[in-house]
Amino acid sequence: MQFTKIALFGANGDIGNAILHALATCEEQSFNITAIVSPSSHLKYSGETKSITVKKLDVLSATEEDFAQTLENVEVVISALGGKLLDCQLTMQNGAAQAGVQRFYPSEFGMHQIPVLPNGEHFVHPAWAQKIKCFENATRHPAVEAGLMFYTVIGCGEMFDVGEEPMLCPWLKADVDEYVIHTVGNKHSKVDFCSRHDVASFLVSSICLPRLSENRVLGLRGHNTSWAEIATSLRRHTSKPVDINNIPVDMAIDWIKHPAKVPLTLQNGSSFPPDFWLLLRYVEGQGRISRSSGQFHDDIFLRNGATHINEYFKELFSNAQD
């Protein structure tokens, strides 16, 4: 078995564009790539495009038949959609089933959570509720249960190189005198961090090893470290002050439950609402964004190893000085 005909939704997004580059430059095998973007956009790719076909589709209004027509002769569908577009993923998979697609990669690229608050209450943020629903729809799809389609889910921790997230990745802010890292709870808890390019390489490798990745939930651990250690590394590589603003758990929970209370200074700098990233930091402080042994597969699907955040900082700040 070898898959060569790949369709990618969200090819212009942060993770989707990294996947596009990894597919187009894969050294193990060649792919015929269908990059699907919105009707109002143009593909963000400056490399060799002879293996890439661009199709434009408004996924918000597309029907199953629209998806099926777009995915004709495609073997693998990768969804790298986010936000409200995730709600279209089931219709997309239905269309993929109509088109005879053999493998479906839902948009996971993280670790959805059912957080437990200090009082024992379970609090599910709508963003994670959406992810959980999409995960179950994808892995329990009728075509999957009938053996007509297989899935592969790619999970990872927090990505440290997402360009549009200066709140989550403060080192990407230009011309600052001091970096501020916001944490909740234990800043020494270990967190799985990875590069989006490693996620993309991991995914493409799983396509190249279709038997090993068939009907699997795969985990990429990357670099397992803490916010305290990241702050130390950031100071060393930038020679700038790095402050850890450790938000008390009780205050963070109050803000999560009442987002209108979140200070204005914390409401900008992320595509995610502040109550979500505060909840993410709370879960990280509990050590729950860290996979245990047996739940990550870096040694199989990331053959060159994960990018260490020290390596990333070294390259990022040497480039900034050039």
Secondary structure in CASP SS format (residue, H / E / C, confidence):
PFRMAT SS
TARGET T0000
AUTHOR 0000-0000-0000
METHOD secondary structure of the structure
MODEL  1
M C 1.00
Q C 1.00
F C 1.00
T C 1.00
K E 1.00
I E 1.00
A E 1.00
L E 1.00
F E 1.00
G C 1.00
A C 1.00
N C 1.00
G C 1.00
D H 1.00
I H 1.00
G H 1.00
N H 1.00
A H 1.00
I H 1.00
L H 1.00
H H 1.00
A H 1.00
L H 1.00
A H 1.00
T C 1.00
C C 1.00
E C 1.00
E C 1.00
Q C 1.00
S C 1.00
F C 1.00
N E 1.00
I E 1.00
T E 1.00
A E 1.00
I E 1.00
V E 1.00
S C 1.00
P C 1.00
S C 1.00
S C 1.00
H C 1.00
L C 1.00
K C 1.00
Y C 1.00
S C 1.00
G C 1.00
E C 1.00
T C 1.00
K C 1.00
S C 1.00
I E 1.00
T E 1.00
V E 1.00
K E 1.00
K E 1.00
L C 1.00
D C 1.00
V C 1.00
L C 1.00
S C 1.00
A C 1.00
T C 1.00
E H 1.00
E H 1.00
D H 1.00
F H 1.00
A H 1.00
Q H 1.00
T H 1.00
L C 1.00
E C 1.00
N C 1.00
V C 1.00
E C 1.00
V E 1.00
V E 1.00
I E 1.00
S E 1.00
A C 1.00
L C 1.00
G C 1.00
G H 1.00
K H 1.00
L H 1.00
L H 1.00
D H 1.00
C H 1.00
Q H 1.00
L H 1.00
T H 1.00
M H 1.00
Q H 1.00
N H 1.00
G H 1.00
A H 1.00
A H 1.00
Q H 1.00
A H 1.00
G C 1.00
V C 1.00
Q C 1.00
R E 1.00
F E 1.00
Y E 1.00
P C 1.00
S C 1.00
E C 1.00
F C 1.00
G C 1.00
M C 1.00
H C 1.00
Q C 1.00
I C 1.00
P C 1.00
V E 1.00
L C 1.00
P C 1.00
N C 1.00
G C 1.00
E C 1.00
H E 1.00
F C 1.00
V C 1.00
H C 1.00
P H 1.00
A H 1.00
W H 1.00
A H 1.00
Q H 1.00
K H 1.00
I H 1.00
K H 1.00
C H 1.00
F H 1.00
E H 1.00
N H 1.00
A H 1.00
T H 1.00
R C 1.00
H C 1.00
P H 1.00
A H 1.00
V H 1.00
E H 1.00
A C 1.00
G C 1.00
L C 1.00
M C 1.00
F E 1.00
Y E 1.00
T E 1.00
V E 1.00
I E 1.00
G E 1.00
C E 1.00
G C 1.00
E E 1.00
M E 1.00
F C 1.00
D C 1.00
V C 1.00
G C 1.00
E C 1.00
E C 1.00
P C 1.00
M C 1.00
L C 1.00
C C 1.00
P H 1.00
W H 1.00
L H 1.00
K C 1.00
A C 1.00
D C 1.00
V C 1.00
D C 1.00
E C 1.00
Y E 1.00
V E 1.00
I E 1.00
H E 1.00
T E 1.00
V E 1.00
G C 1.00
N C 1.00
K C 1.00
H C 1.00
S C 1.00
K C 1.00
V E 1.00
D E 1.00
F E 1.00
C E 1.00
S C 1.00
R H 1.00
H H 1.00
D H 1.00
V H 1.00
A H 1.00
S H 1.00
F H 1.00
L H 1.00
V H 1.00
S H 1.00
S H 1.00
I H 1.00
C H 1.00
L C 1.00
P C 1.00
R C 1.00
L C 1.00
S C 1.00
E C 1.00
N C 1.00
R E 1.00
V E 1.00
L E 1.00
G E 1.00
L E 1.00
R C 1.00
G C 1.00
H E 1.00
N E 1.00
T E 1.00
S C 1.00
W H 1.00
A H 1.00
E H 1.00
I H 1.00
A H 1.00
T H 1.00
S H 1.00
L H 1.00
R H 1.00
R H 1.00
H H 1.00
T H 1.00
S C 1.00
K C 1.00
P C 1.00
V E 1.00
D E 1.00
I E 1.00
N E 1.00
N E 1.00
I E 1.00
P C 1.00
V H 1.00
D H 1.00
M H 1.00
A H 1.00
I H 1.00
D H 1.00
W H 1.00
I H 1.00
K H 1.00
H C 1.00
P H 1.00
A H 1.00
K H 1.00
V C 1.00
P C 1.00
L H 1.00
T H 1.00
L H 1.00
Q C 1.00
N C 1.00
G C 1.00
S C 1.00
S C 1.00
F C 1.00
P C 1.00
P H 1.00
D H 1.00
F H 1.00
W H 1.00
L H 1.00
L H 1.00
L H 1.00
R H 1.00
Y H 1.00
V H 1.00
E H 1.00
G H 1.00
Q C 1.00
G C 1.00
R C 1.00
I C 1.00
S C 1.00
R C 1.00
S C 1.00
S C 1.00
G C 1.00
Q C 1.00
F C 1.00
H C 1.00
D H 1.00
D H 1.00
I H 1.00
F H 1.00
L C 1.00
R C 1.00
N C 1.00
G C 1.00
A C 1.00
T C 1.00
H C 1.00
I H 1.00
N H 1.00
E H 1.00
Y H 1.00
F H 1.00
K H 1.00
E H 1.00
L H 1.00
F H 1.00
S H 1.00
N H 1.00
A H 1.00
Q H 1.00
D C 1.00
END
